[in-house]
Amino acid sequence: MIAPMRIALALCLVLLGTAASQAQPMLFPALSGKKDAQTLVVYSSLDEPLATPMIEGFQRANPDVAVSYEDMLTGEIYDRIVAETDSGKKTADFAFSSAMDLQVKLSNDGYAQRSDLPGSALWPAWANWRNTAYALTFEPAVFVYHKPSFVNEKPPTSRAEFVDYLQRHAKDIHGRIATYDIERSGVGFLFMSRDQEQFGDIWNVIKAMGAAGVKVYSTSSAILERISDGRFVLGYNILGSYAADWAARHPDVGIMLPSDYTVVMSRIGLVPQAAANPELGRRYLQFFMSKEGQTIMARQLQIPAVSPEVAGENTANTMQAIHGAQLRPVPVSPGLMVYLDQVKRARIIERWNEALRSQ
């Protein structure tokens, strides 16, 4: 099981479109009080209250820099950067998003610039795409379960055990398991696409969930709320950082890293090609990658850090030392863009729906 990793997830909403955010940018004035201070512009899918400790840490090290923070949907971040760049305008100095595929597409299509930083050479190879797109967090997909429902037996620890449990308790748990709706949840689709690559028998898992009357949702909170109060007994492929927030506040929620393999996603940071002040953007990226920034991420935000410099249990290094090859981080590479192809995406969704209906 994993330690609590408190943070609300801004889910990848690629399939939901790009409805404009109504929130106004949040301004963090320079700590020095300098009236004409340079302003770092950030587009991010991380909720502003959760981003505040990182911004404050950055400003302590850069007291003459103000920060304009825009909390946006992942699809909106992508569209804004592309539209502003293509129209010859300036855009954000730094973009931070959980939509791994869209961030890599920005990099691959020339909308991000190289950021050769002191920490670049030390960053894990899977977490760095040509010094343009950097994975900055390490967040597993987990099984979530209702603890009181497992007083007489242990919860499933692998996909084979998950299927066995569904089949043995078919009548008792029908309609009481849940997962993401991959048609509406970008992170759910990412996890499903990785399952297809990692596990040859995945479609039998989906069929078993269909036979058990699985309920699908676009948000983690809808699933976790129902597990916490016992309406559901199991959740499949739930983002661990979000699940752990509920587990910390609801003692009946349990979390299990699948023992056969555990997919790990990351939030990606980059400096846009058309950044108004790219040096400020690189300075903020460097802070995210620094020991101080990654420590804030791991200890204050409770999101596992990537940096090998950061000690403690809430880090990729320690998690990998404990769980080894079980953890399968999604590499930051053009391979992420495969499922942005609408034909391929449609095929997976069609097969998914057929598997759910097959029983």
N, C-alpha and C positions, 0 to 999 in steps of 0.2 A: 504494500500500500504506500501511497505517497503522502508526504507531509503537506499540510494546508498550503495552498498557493493562491492567496486572495487576489482576485482581480475580475472585474466584469469584462466579458468578451464582447468586442465590437465585431459581430459575425460578418464574414465575407458575404456580400449581398449582390454578387454578380448577376444572379438570375432574377433578382427582384427589380433590376433596372437601376437608374441613378437619380432617384428623386432628390431634388435640391434640399440641402440642409437649411433650416430656418435660423439656426443659431448664429449669433454674431461672434466675430473673433474675440477671444479673451486676451486682454492686454496685461502683461506683467511688466510694470515699469522697471527701468534700470535701478538696481539697489543703490547706486551712487547718487541717485537723484539728478543725474545729468539730463538736462532738458533736450539736447539734440543728440541723444544716444542713438547708436545704430540699433535697428530693430531686426531681430531674427524672425522670419515668417515660417511657421510650421503648419503643414497639413497632416492630420493624424486621425486614425480611427480609435485611438485610445481615449476613453472618457477623460475630460479635462480634470476632474478631481483626482483621478488616478495618475494623471501626467504631472500634476503639480510638484510632487517631490523631486522628479527628475529636473524640471524647470528650475526649481529653487536651488538644487545642487549645482546646476550649470551656472546660474547667476551668481552664486557665491564665488565661483572660480572666475567669473566674467562680470564683475559688478557694473561695468559701463555698457552692458548690452540689455536692451529691452526685448521681450518676446511677445509676438502676436501668435496666439495659438487657436487654430480652427479645428474643432472636433467635427469630423465629417464621416459619411458613409464611405466604405472602401471603394465602391464604384464611382462615387463622386470625386474622390481624390484622383483616381486615374483620369476621369473625363476632364476635370479642371486643368490638370497639368498638360494634357494633350491639347485641349482647346486653347489655352493661354499661350502655349509654345507655338502652335501652328498659326496663331493670329499675330505673332511677333511681339507679344506682351511678355512681361516678366512673370514668373510664377513663384511658388514657395521655395525657400532656401533648403528645406528639409522635408521629406515625406516619410511617414511611418505608418505601415499598414499591415493588417493580418491577411490581406488578399495576396498570398504569395505569388500566384500566377500573374496577377495584374502588375505587381511590382517588377517582376522579372521581365514582363513584356515591355514596360517602360524602359528598362535597361537595354533590352535586346533591340528595341526599335529606335534607339538613339535619344530618348527623352531623359536619360540620366548621364551624368558625367563621372569620370574616374575620380576616386577619392583615395589617393595614395597616402596612407596615414601611418604613424609609427607602429600601430598595432596590426596593420594589414597582414604582414608576413606571419604573425603568430596566430591569426584567426584560423579556426578549423577550415579545411578545404571545402567541406560540404556547405559551409556557412558563408562563403564569399564567392560571388560571381564577378570575376575580372576587376575586382576593386571598385565595382559600381553599385552592387546590391549586396547588403550585408544582413544575414540573419542575426538578430539581437536577443531573441528569447528562445526557450526550449520547452515546448508545451505538449505533453502526451495526450493521446486519445485513450480513454479508460472505460472500464465497466463501472457502472454506478448501481448500488443495490440498497434495498430497504433492510436494515439490519435485523429488525424484529422478525422479518419473514425468513430469516436464515438461522434461527435459534437451534434447530435440530439437524442442520447440515451446513457445510461450508458453501459459500457462494462460488459460482464458476470462476476458474482461473485461466481458462483458455477457450478458444472458440469451439473446440470439440466438447468441452464440458458445458459450455453455454447451450449448444444444441441438445445435448443429453438432458440437461435440466428442463428445457422447454418441452421435450418429448415425454419425460417422466411425469411432469406436472401439468400436462396439457389442459385438463379441465379446470384446475384450481387457478391457473394464472392467465387464462385466456383473456385477452384485452388488457393485460396489466404489465406489458413491456413496451418500451419506447425507444425510438432513435430519431435522428434528424430526417427531415423531409429533404432529400437530395435535390429536388426540383426547386426548392426555395431557399435552402441554406447552402451558401458557398462553402463553408467549412465542412459541412456534412458531405457535400459532393467531393471535396478534396480527400477526405478520409475514405470514402467509398472507392474512389479511383485508385488510391494506394492499396486498399484491400485487394482489389482485383489484380494488382501487380504482385502483391506479396503472398497471396494465399490462393492456391489452385481450387480449393473447395468452397470459396466464398459464396457462390450462388446457392449452395445447399444451406448455408447459414441464413441467407436471406429468405429462402423458401421456408425454413423452420420458423423464422420470425413471422412470416406471413400466415403460416398455419396456426400460430399462437395469437393471432389477432393483433399484431403490433400496431401501435399508434405512432404517427409521425408528426413532428413539430419543426417549426423553423427556428425556434430559439431554445437555448439550454434551459432557461428559467422555467419554461412550461413543463419540461420533463422533470427537472429537479424538484419543483414544487410538489408534483404528484408522487415522486418517490419519497420525499421527506414525510408526507402524511400517510403513506401506505396505500394510496390508490394504485400505484405501480410498484412492482417488485424489482425490476431490472431496467437499466438503460444501457444501450450499446453505443460505443464510439463517442462518448461525450467528452468535450474538451476538458482536460484535467484541471486547468487553472480556474475555470468557472465552477466545475463540480466541487473543488476543494473549498471555495468560498462558502458554498452551501453546507458542506460537511463541517466546517468550522462553526457554523451557526445553528446547525440542525444535527444533533447527535445520532439520529436514526439513519443518516445518510452515510453509506460506506463506499469506499473507492478501491478498485483493484486494477493494477496494470496487467493487461493480458500477458500470460507467461509464454505463449507461442511467439508473439511479436507485438510490439507496441509502436504504432505510428506516432511520430513527433512532428508537429508543425511549428513554425516560427513566424514572428512578426519581422518584417523586413524594413530597413532604413536605407534611404538613398538621397543624394543631392541632385535635384533636377538639372538638366542641361541649361534651361532658361532661368535658373535661380537669379533673383535680383542681387543677392550677396552670397555667392557660393562659398566664400571663405568662412562666413559665419555658419553656413550649413555644415561644412566640413568640421568646424570646431564643435558643433553640437553632436555630430556623428561620432567624433573622437571621444566626446564625453560619454556617450552611450557605451562605447567600447572600452572605456577606461576601467580600472579597478574600482574607482569610486562610483561611477555610473552603474556598473554591473552589480555592485554591492547594494546600491539603492534598489535596483530592480529585484534582486533576490530577497533582501531582508525587509524592505519597507513595502514593496508592492507584492511580495511573495510570488513573483514569476521566476521560474528557474533561469539562471544566467548562462550564457554561452562561454564567457571568458574562462580560460584555464587558470587565470590568476586569482579568481575569486574562490576562497575556501568556504566550506559549509555545505550542508546537505541540499540546499536549494540551488544547485548548479548542475549543468549538463555533465561536467566532469565527474561529480560524485554520483549522480544518477547512473551514468554509464559504468562507473566502477562497481556499483551495486548490481545493476541489471544486465550489464554486458551487451551481447549481441541481440538481446531481446528488444532493445530500443532501435527503431529505424527512423532516424530523422529524414525529413523530406529535403533532398538537396536543393540548394539555390542554383538552378540551372535552367536552360531553355526547355528541358523536359517538362517543366511545369506548364508550359503553354500548350501542350498537346491537347488538353481537354478544354481549351478555349475554342477549339474547332467545334462549331455548332453541330456538325454532322456526327462527330464522335461523341459529343456530349449527349446528343439526342439518342444515340444507340445505347449508351449506358443507362440512361433514364428509362428507355423502353424495356430493356432487359430487367432492370430493377422492378418495374411495375408488373411485368409478366411473372417474375419470381414470387412477388408478394401475393399475386392472385392465383398461383398455380395449385394451391392446396384446396 
